[in-house]
Amino acid sequence: MRKKFIAGNWKMNKTVNETIRFFDNLLPNIDHSITSKVDIAVFPPFLDLYVALEKCKKIDIIIGAQNMYYKDEGAYTGEISPVMLKESGVNNVIIGHSERRCYFNDSDNVINEKMLSAISHNINPILCIGETEKERQDNKHFTIIERQIKRDLFNVNSENIGNITIA
């Protein structure tokens, strides 16, 4: 049975200095008795990843990325690749967050490409699914969620499902 999973997505909040202060305050209050029962994950902005990873080296807190592009390299201004994440020590990534779907038009096809890329680079994806408020009001939520799961996980091998967290 999987451990409980508590994650904090910082979105576009906290500077590097704020991240340092956050972990300086948090880490003295966390010990193995907590992390042995529950997985704790933090998803800071990209610029804060290195500092967060360094701060959490000696304690079992997962540090993950908020997004990634599915290509390994290329002319994709502003994007970050799974190769870059992996080399930096990142082993977890959020994919399909509602803000990425809405503001950046991440389609189910793009999300599926990201899922397959993350898995192929041994990065554990946290797949976000869900409906909009209007879709919920129109009683379409189950249809939307079913569509997202089918499309976002298309061609994902059954042996990889255990490494995926669905949020």
Contacts in CASP RR format, 6 or more apart in sequence:
PFRMAT RR
TARGET T0000
AUTHOR 0000-0000-0000
METHOD contacts of the structure
MODEL  1
MRKKFIAGNWKMNKTVNETIRFFDNLLPNIDHSITSKVDIAVFPPFLDLY
VALEKCKKIDIIIGAQNMYYKDEGAYTGEISPVMLKESGVNNVIIGHSER
RCYFNDSDNVINEKMLSAISHNINPILCIGETEKERQDNKHFTIIERQIK
RDLFNVNSENIGNITIA
3 37 0 8 1.000
3 38 0 8 1.000
3 39 0 8 1.000
4 37 0 8 1.000
4 38 0 8 1.000
4 39 0 8 1.000
5 38 0 8 1.000
5 39 0 8 1.000
5 41 0 8 1.000
5 165 0 8 1.000
6 38 0 8 1.000
6 39 0 8 1.000
6 40 0 8 1.000
6 41 0 8 1.000
7 40 0 8 1.000
7 41 0 8 1.000
7 42 0 8 1.000
7 43 0 8 1.000
7 62 0 8 1.000
7 126 0 8 1.000
7 167 0 8 1.000
8 41 0 8 1.000
8 42 0 8 1.000
8 43 0 8 1.000
9 43 0 8 1.000
9 66 0 8 1.000
9 94 0 8 1.000
9 97 0 8 1.000
10 42 0 8 1.000
10 43 0 8 1.000
10 44 0 8 1.000
10 45 0 8 1.000
10 48 0 8 1.000
10 66 0 8 1.000
11 45 0 8 1.000
11 66 0 8 1.000
11 99 0 8 1.000
12 45 0 8 1.000
13 45 0 8 1.000
14 22 0 8 1.000
14 44 0 8 1.000
14 45 0 8 1.000
14 48 0 8 1.000
15 47 0 8 1.000
15 48 0 8 1.000
16 47 0 8 1.000
16 48 0 8 1.000
16 51 0 8 1.000
19 44 0 8 1.000
19 48 0 8 1.000
19 51 0 8 1.000
19 52 0 8 1.000
19 55 0 8 1.000
20 51 0 8 1.000
20 55 0 8 1.000
23 51 0 8 1.000
23 52 0 8 1.000
23 55 0 8 1.000
23 56 0 8 1.000
24 55 0 8 1.000
27 55 0 8 1.000
27 56 0 8 1.000
27 59 0 8 1.000
30 40 0 8 1.000
30 59 0 8 1.000
30 61 0 8 1.000
31 59 0 8 1.000
32 60 0 8 1.000
34 40 0 8 1.000
35 59 0 8 1.000
35 60 0 8 1.000
35 61 0 8 1.000
36 60 0 8 1.000
39 62 0 8 1.000
40 60 0 8 1.000
40 61 0 8 1.000
40 62 0 8 1.000
41 61 0 8 1.000
41 62 0 8 1.000
41 63 0 8 1.000
41 64 0 8 1.000
41 92 0 8 1.000
41 126 0 8 1.000
42 52 0 8 1.000
42 56 0 8 1.000
42 61 0 8 1.000
42 62 0 8 1.000
42 63 0 8 1.000
42 64 0 8 1.000
43 63 0 8 1.000
43 64 0 8 1.000
43 65 0 8 1.000
43 66 0 8 1.000
43 92 0 8 1.000
43 94 0 8 1.000
44 52 0 8 1.000
44 63 0 8 1.000
44 64 0 8 1.000
44 66 0 8 1.000
45 66 0 8 1.000
46 65 0 8 1.000
46 66 0 8 1.000
46 80 0 8 1.000
49 63 0 8 1.000
49 64 0 8 1.000
49 65 0 8 1.000
49 88 0 8 1.000
49 90 0 8 1.000
50 88 0 8 1.000
52 63 0 8 1.000
53 63 0 8 1.000
53 88 0 8 1.000
53 89 0 8 1.000
53 90 0 8 1.000
56 63 0 8 1.000
62 91 0 8 1.000
62 92 0 8 1.000
63 90 0 8 1.000
63 92 0 8 1.000
64 90 0 8 1.000
64 91 0 8 1.000
64 92 0 8 1.000
64 93 0 8 1.000
64 94 0 8 1.000
65 80 0 8 1.000
65 85 0 8 1.000
65 90 0 8 1.000
65 92 0 8 1.000
65 93 0 8 1.000
65 94 0 8 1.000
66 93 0 8 1.000
66 94 0 8 1.000
66 97 0 8 1.000
67 80 0 8 1.000
67 93 0 8 1.000
67 94 0 8 1.000
67 95 0 8 1.000
67 97 0 8 1.000
67 100 0 8 1.000
68 79 0 8 1.000
68 80 0 8 1.000
68 81 0 8 1.000
68 82 0 8 1.000
68 85 0 8 1.000
68 93 0 8 1.000
68 95 0 8 1.000
68 114 0 8 1.000
68 117 0 8 1.000
68 118 0 8 1.000
68 123 0 8 1.000
69 76 0 8 1.000
69 79 0 8 1.000
69 80 0 8 1.000
69 81 0 8 1.000
69 114 0 8 1.000
70 82 0 8 1.000
70 110 0 8 1.000
70 113 0 8 1.000
70 114 0 8 1.000
70 116 0 8 1.000
70 117 0 8 1.000
71 79 0 8 1.000
71 81 0 8 1.000
71 117 0 8 1.000
72 81 0 8 1.000
72 82 0 8 1.000
72 83 0 8 1.000
72 117 0 8 1.000
73 81 0 8 1.000
73 83 0 8 1.000
82 93 0 8 1.000
82 117 0 8 1.000
82 118 0 8 1.000
82 120 0 8 1.000
82 121 0 8 1.000
82 123 0 8 1.000
83 121 0 8 1.000
85 93 0 8 1.000
85 121 0 8 1.000
85 123 0 8 1.000
86 121 0 8 1.000
86 122 0 8 1.000
86 123 0 8 1.000
90 123 0 8 1.000
91 122 0 8 1.000
91 123 0 8 1.000
91 124 0 8 1.000
92 123 0 8 1.000
92 124 0 8 1.000
92 125 0 8 1.000
92 126 0 8 1.000
93 114 0 8 1.000
93 118 0 8 1.000
93 123 0 8 1.000
93 124 0 8 1.000
93 125 0 8 1.000
93 126 0 8 1.000
94 125 0 8 1.000
94 126 0 8 1.000
94 128 0 8 1.000
95 111 0 8 1.000
95 114 0 8 1.000
95 115 0 8 1.000
95 118 0 8 1.000
95 125 0 8 1.000
95 126 0 8 1.000
95 127 0 8 1.000
95 128 0 8 1.000
95 152 0 8 1.000
96 106 0 8 1.000
96 111 0 8 1.000
96 114 0 8 1.000
96 127 0 8 1.000
96 128 0 8 1.000
96 129 0 8 1.000
96 152 0 8 1.000
97 128 0 8 1.000
98 128 0 8 1.000
98 130 0 8 1.000
98 132 0 8 1.000
100 106 0 8 1.000
101 107 0 8 1.000
101 111 0 8 1.000
102 132 0 8 1.000
106 114 0 8 1.000
108 147 0 8 1.000
108 148 0 8 1.000
108 151 0 8 1.000
108 152 0 8 1.000
109 151 0 8 1.000
111 127 0 8 1.000
111 148 0 8 1.000
111 151 0 8 1.000
111 152 0 8 1.000
112 151 0 8 1.000
112 152 0 8 1.000
112 153 0 8 1.000
112 154 0 8 1.000
112 155 0 8 1.000
114 125 0 8 1.000
115 125 0 8 1.000
115 127 0 8 1.000
115 152 0 8 1.000
115 153 0 8 1.000
115 156 0 8 1.000
115 164 0 8 1.000
116 155 0 8 1.000
116 156 0 8 1.000
118 124 0 8 1.000
118 125 0 8 1.000
119 125 0 8 1.000
119 156 0 8 1.000
119 160 0 8 1.000
119 163 0 8 1.000
119 164 0 8 1.000
124 163 0 8 1.000
124 164 0 8 1.000
124 165 0 8 1.000
125 163 0 8 1.000
125 164 0 8 1.000
125 165 0 8 1.000
126 164 0 8 1.000
126 165 0 8 1.000
126 166 0 8 1.000
126 167 0 8 1.000
127 152 0 8 1.000
127 153 0 8 1.000
127 164 0 8 1.000
127 165 0 8 1.000
127 166 0 8 1.000
127 167 0 8 1.000
128 167 0 8 1.000
129 145 0 8 1.000
129 148 0 8 1.000
129 149 0 8 1.000
129 152 0 8 1.000
129 166 0 8 1.000
129 167 0 8 1.000
130 141 0 8 1.000
130 144 0 8 1.000
130 145 0 8 1.000
130 148 0 8 1.000
131 140 0 8 1.000
131 141 0 8 1.000
131 144 0 8 1.000
131 145 0 8 1.000
132 144 0 8 1.000
135 141 0 8 1.000
135 144 0 8 1.000
149 166 0 8 1.000
153 161 0 8 1.000
153 164 0 8 1.000
156 164 0 8 1.000
END
